[in-house]
Amino acid sequence: MACTLYGITNCDTVKRARAWLADQRIEYAFHDFKKSGVPVPRLDAWLRSAGWEKLLNRQGTTWRKLEAEAQLRAGNEEGARQLMLAQPSVIKRPVVEWPDGAVTVGFDPAAWQARRSA
């Protein structure tokens, strides 16, 4: 069973994550937020699993370009959820759904390797 990696094709972190999965010969499906949107049921599952604060990327260009009011509205789970649906680039990438049902946010090669070894 393959994992599913969610992100944006031109994101450098997503590129590194995809290269790592390929190097490790881990099968995965790729879902591009820009081309296919954010699947609402998946976003809701990630929010339950990882939490809105971990999913909301406050370091990226998209966040920095938002007006202060929009940033304030994203200061709770529902506001962050609405922003993520409207502007998927504010979701921290990559989001990976692993075959065991676990969800990880961001690329951490050491943690991903530990998952493989477990």
KAMODA-V388446 format. One record per pair of residues at least 24 apart in sequence whose ideal C-beta (glycine too) atoms are under 7 Angstrom apart, sorted by sequence separation. I is the first residue (numbers start at 0). GAP is how many residues later the second one is. If there is no record, write none. Layout:
i->(I	I)
gap->(GAP	GAP)
//
This chain:
i->(3	7	55	1	2	3	4	5	7	51	61	1	6	7	1	3	5	61	62	51	61	51	54	59	46	59	56	46	55	56	56	54	54	42	53	42	42	39	37	37	45	37	54	36	53	37	49	33	48	32	49	45	32	16	13	12	13	7	12	10	7	6	6	5	4	5	19	16	4	15	19	23	2	3	2	12	2	2	0)
gap->(24	24	24	25	25	25	25	25	25	25	25	26	26	26	27	27	27	27	27	28	28	29	29	29	30	30	33	34	34	34	35	36	37	38	38	41	42	45	46	47	49	50	50	51	51	53	53	54	54	55	55	57	58	77	79	80	80	81	81	82	85	86	87	88	89	89	89	90	91	91	92	92	93	93	94	94	95	96	98)
//
